[in-house]
Amino acid sequence: MKLLIKNGRVIDPASGRDAILDVLIEDGKIFGVGPRLEAGAAHVIDASGLVVAPGFIDMHTHLREPGQEHKEDIGTASRAAARGGFTSICAMPNTLPVNDRPEITAYILSEARKKALVNVFPIASLTRNLEGEELSPMEELAAAGAVAFSDDGRCIQSGRLMLDALERARRQDALVIDHCEDASLSAGGVMHEGEVSRRLGLPGIPSAAEDVMAARDVVLAAAAGARVHIAHVSTRGSVAIIREAKRSGVLVSAEVTPHHLLLADDAVETLDPNLKVNPPLRSPEDVRAVRDAFVGGVLDVLATDHAPHSPEEKAAGFDRAPFGIDGLETAVPLLLDRLVSPGLLTLARLVETLTVAPAGLLGLRGKGRLADGADADLTILDIRREQRIDVRSFASKSRNSPFDGWRVKGAPVMTIVAGRVIYPE
């Protein structure tokens, strides 16, 4: 099957392309990128006025399968991803059972082949059952298909064990994804510790809980000569630590979420449980520092941290509701509207953080670029399309989004995986 995408603005940060070009796809691969391509009997898509980019990759999602399918499953998550412009999603290991054994990794891949519209890449746990006491069989998990390792929303509290994990990861050139949180500092907290939490009378999570572990783990990564990726950065302190570590040659990378770029702790005044996330929404000063670091390249990747929950769970009230925001269907429109449209972030930079950057960190060959022979995964954007975010229209089972009702300009309008249009279906 041949597919020819004509007259689109092709943005491919891996090659530096940003021009009006055609893209020819054949048998699920990129067959050519250039001006005025011809392809005989190919199906033609006119992308005039649209942006054609490599397929977007979300390296931090919670698919909830196996074990929590009432919140989400691989099929519904993949449809949400397709609608959000994502062609590849990485599944965090906090499933039931935890993805700490090769057979769980194999199960996720098997179910994805049956049900998923997009590529699904499992991330396995660093420690058995996410308990932070004994390392998982990392070599076996990688052989089964795990693309990285993480204890997800938990942080290994033992420095000795974290160093052991980094050293084992280095031996197989694996990426360790790190939720930085000192549990002794954050225990019992439900939002950022600061003026707003004191006014509301809610227990807080101090910035230091993140900063302490970010500092520890870049030091340990340097000692091990290993790669460490700091998840969902939220504080000024973490930004400063990551910036200095990069200057010193430490193999550190980092990601940020849309909610940490766009929302501060004053939003929690509403006590909307959909604003309860971990790490929490921080002070306006933190938001500015994180945003500047993302725009400036200190933070490498945009990730959603898609964390679906049932309405009943979120309805328990702010202090008792689980942490998490449903992010796959809103991330790209939000960033296009709030950062790209006003000129705070270039479109090429946004595309970079969603394509070549995560593909490189995870070693996803054939992904994240528009080049001859690469996988024909593409995201097509209309940066002028206006819409209102409506959680009732989500493909996800979940509705826990604080962005319901926001008006945004810019959206994915077509998602292509292996040369097949999967959105619109």
N, C-alpha and C positions, 0 to 999 in steps of 0.2 A: 504494500500500500504506500502510495506517495501522497504527501501533503505539502503544499506550497503556501507559505505565509508571505504575502506581498505588501510592500510599501509601509512597513512598520518602522518605528524608531527603535532600532536594535541597540540595547544597552547591555554590554557584556564586559563587566569589569576585569575579568581574567585576561582579556585580549586588549582592553582599552577601547573597544569599539563603542561609538555613540553616533549613529548615522542612520539615515533612511536606507534600509536594505531589505532583501528578501531572505527567507530561510527555507531551505528545501529539506524535507524529511522523507526518509525511505527505510522501510523495515525497522522502525523504532529507533533509528539513529539519525543524527544530523549528517546530511549529505552535502550541504553547501550553504555558505552564508556570503551574500554579495549582492551587487546591484543587478536588477533586471534578469533574474534567473528564469530559465524555462524548464518545464518538466513534463511536457507531453500530456499524458492522461491524469496528471495529479489533481487531487481535490484542492481548490484554491480558496484561501481565506484572505480577504482584503482587510489588512490591519492599518489602513490609512488613518492617521490621527491617533493611533494607539501606540503603546510601548510594548515591545517584545523583549522579554528577559529570560535568562535561564530559570528553570523551575526553582521556586523558593523552597528552602529547607528549614524546618523548625527542629532544632536540636534539643528541645526540652518540652516534652508533652507527657501527659498522664492519660493513657488509654483505658485504664481501669480493668482491662481483661488480661488474665483471668481473675475472677473472684468478686468483682464489684460492678458487674454489668448493669446494675440498676442506675449507676451514675453515667456510664458510657461503655461502649464496646468498640472493638477495632473497626467494625463497619461504619458505625455512626461517626466515630472520630475521623475516619478517612473521608467521609462525605463533607464533614465540617471543614477539614483541611482543604479539600478541593475547592470549596466555595470561597475559602479565604486566600486562595492563590498558592497553596503549598502543594508541591509534588512529592515531597519526602518529609516524613516525621519520625522522630526518634522517641521510643517508648521508655519512659523511666521505670525503674524496677520495683516500685512499691505496690506490686500486685499481691493478690492472695491466691496461691502462695507467692512469696517474693521470688523474683527472677535471680536466684542465686545458684541454680543448677542448670546444666546443659539441656536437660529435657524441658525446662520451662522456656528457655530461649528458643528451642526447636518448636515448641507448641505455639509461641507467639508468631514465629515465621510461618508456620503451617496455616494458622488461622488467617494471617494476613494474605497469604496466597489465595485463600478461598473467598475472603470478604472485602479486602481493602481495595479502594480505587487508586490509592497512592502507594508509594514505596514506604515500607515500615522497617525501621532499623532498631533492634532492641539494644538498650543499654542495661548492662547487668550490674548487680550490686557488688560493692567492694567487700562487704562483710556478710557473713551468714545471717540471714533473716534481718538484715539491716540493724543488727544489734551492736555493732562496733566492738566486737570482742574477738572474732576469728575471721581471717580473710577467706573469701570465697575462692573456689578453684578457678582462678582468673584465666589460666592457659586453656582449660577445657571450655570455659564460657566463650572465649574469643574464637576457638575452633568451631563452636556451635553457631557463631554468627553475631556475637555481641560486638558492637562497634566502639564501645567506651565503657567505663566503670564509674559508678557513683553510688553513694548511700542516700542519694536524693535529698529529701527534706531533713535528714539527720546528718550530723557532722561527727566524724570519728573524734572522740574526745581524747583518746590516748595518742600522744605525740609519737611514741615508739611504734604503735601499730600503723599510724599514718605514714611514717617513714618507710616501714616495711612494704606497705601497699604501693608507694611511689617507686620504690626500688624494683618491685616485681613488674610494675607497669612499664618501667624503662626498659627492662629486658625484652619486652615484646612490643616496644614502641606504642604502647596504648595510652589513651588519654584518660586522665582522672578528672572527673567533674565534681566540683567541691561546693557543697552548701556550707558556708562559713557561719558557724553559730556556736558560741560558748554556752553550753546548756546551763551552767551554773549562773550565768548572767541573765539569761532570757527566761528562766523557769517561771511559768505562770503568766507571762506577758501575753497580751492580746493585740497590742498596737505599739507604735513608736513611743518610747519614753520621752516626754517633753511637756511643754506647756499645755498642749491639748489633752494629753492623757491625764494630767493632773486636774485639769478643769472638769473632765468627764468622770473622774474617779475610777479610771480603768488601769489595771496593772500594765506597765510598759516594758518594752524590749529595747534596751539601750543600744545605741550605735556601736558601742564598744564590744557588744556580743559578736558582731560581724567583724569588726576591725581586728580584734585580737586573733581570731582564727585565720583571717586573710594574711596577716603578718606571719603567723606561725607557718602556714602552709606554703607561702612563697619561699620562706627560709628552708623548709624541708625539701621542697622541689629543687632548690639550688643544690642542697647537699646530695640529693639522689641523682641529679642530672636528668630529672624526669619532667614531663609535661603536665602542668596542672591548669585546669580551666575553672575560673571562679564564676559560679552561677549567680544569676539575678543580683547583680551588684546594686546596692541601695544607698551607700553612705559616702560622704566626702572622704572619710578616712580610708576606706577601701580603694577609692579612686587614686588617692595619693600613694598608697602602698603598691598598687598595680603599676602605676606610672614609673615609680622608682625602680621596681623590680625589672621592668622591661628595659629601662636604661642600663641596668646592671647586667643584662644578658640572661636573666632567668627565663625559662621556657614557660611563661605564664600567658594565658589568654583569658578573656572575660566576656560575659554576656550581660545584656540588660533587657528588661521587659517593657512593653508599652506603658503599663500602669506605673512603673517606677520613673518613667520619663515624663508622664503627663499629670500625675496626681500627687498631692502632698497630704500630710496627716490632718490638715484642717478639714479635708473632705469627710473625715470620720465623725465630725460634729453631727452628721445626720444619723449616725449609728446604723447605717445600711450594712448588713452582714456581708454583702457582696464586695465591700471594701476591706474585708479582713483577709490579709495575705501574710505570708511569711517568706522572706523578710517583710516587715510591715511598710506601709507608706510612710516615708520619712518627712523631715522638715523641708520647707521651701528651699533652704540653703543647700540641703543635700540634693534635691531635685535639680537645681541649677548646676551643681558640680557634676552630677551623673550625666546630665544632658550635654554639657560641654565636653565631657570625656568621650561620649558616644560620637558626637559630631566630629571631634578632633582625632578619633582613631585610637584612643587609649582603650576603649571597650570595643571588642572586635565583632560581636555578633548580636543581632536582635533575635530574641527567643520569646515565645509566648508564655511559657510555664502554664500551658493549658491545664487547668485543674478543675474538672467538672464535679459537681455535687448535686444531689437531689434537692428539689425545692424544700422538702421537709427538713433536711439537715440544715440548710441555710436559714430556715425560719425559726431556728431554736433561739435566736437572739444573738447580738454581737459577741457577748462574752463566751457563749457556748457553741456557736457555729464553727464548723471546720474552716481552716484557712484555704483560700483558693479562688481564682477567677477563671471563667471560661473565656479563652483567648483566641482560638484559631480563626474565627470568622470576623474578628474586629481589628486584629493587629495591623494589617496592611492599610485598610482605610484610615485608621486613626493616625498612623504615622504620615501618610500622604497628606492628610488634611492639616494636622497640627504642627508638623515640622517641615515637610517638603513644600507645601503650598505657600506658606509665608516666607520661604527662603532661608529658614534656619538650618536646613539639611539639604544637600543636593540629592537628586534622584539617583544618580550613579552611586553615591555613598550608601544610600538605603539598600539598593540592589546588591551591592558588595556584601553587606552584612547578612544578607539572606541567601547568598549563593556560594561564591567562591570561598568566602571565609569559613562557614561551617563545613563545607565539603572538604577543604584542606585539613581542618582540625581533625575530622573524623575519618579521613582517608577514604572518602566515597569516590571511587574512581568512576569517571564518566559523568559525574554530577557537577552542577554549579558553573557550567560554562557552555557557550555556544561555539563549538568547534567541530570540524569534520571528524566523524567517528564517535563523538560524545553521545550519550543517551539523549533521546529526543524528549526531554522533559522541559516544558516551557510555561511561563506565566505571562499572560497578556493583560495589560493594565489600561484603563481609561482614566487618566488623571483629571478629567473634567466632569466625570459622572458624579452627580449629587444624590445622596440618599440619607435616609434616617435609619439609624441602627434600631432594629426591632427584634428583641430576643424571641418573640413568638414565632419568628420565621427561621430560627436557627435549625441547622441540620443536626447539631449536637443534641443529645438527650438533655443536656444541662441548660439552664437559663441564668446562671449566677454571674451576671455581668453588670458592673456599675455604669456601663456606657449606654445602657438602654435609653433610647430617645435622643441621643446625640446626633446632630446633623453633621455629615462629613462629605468632603469632596475628594473623589479619587477612590477607585475600587478595582479589584481583579474582575475581569469580564470573561476570561477563558483560561482554563487550566488543561494542559496537555501532558500526558504521561506515556512514555514509550511510543510516541507518535499518535496516540489516541486521545481525542477530546473527551475528557471526563467531566468537565464543567464548562458550559451548561450541559446537563445530562440529556 
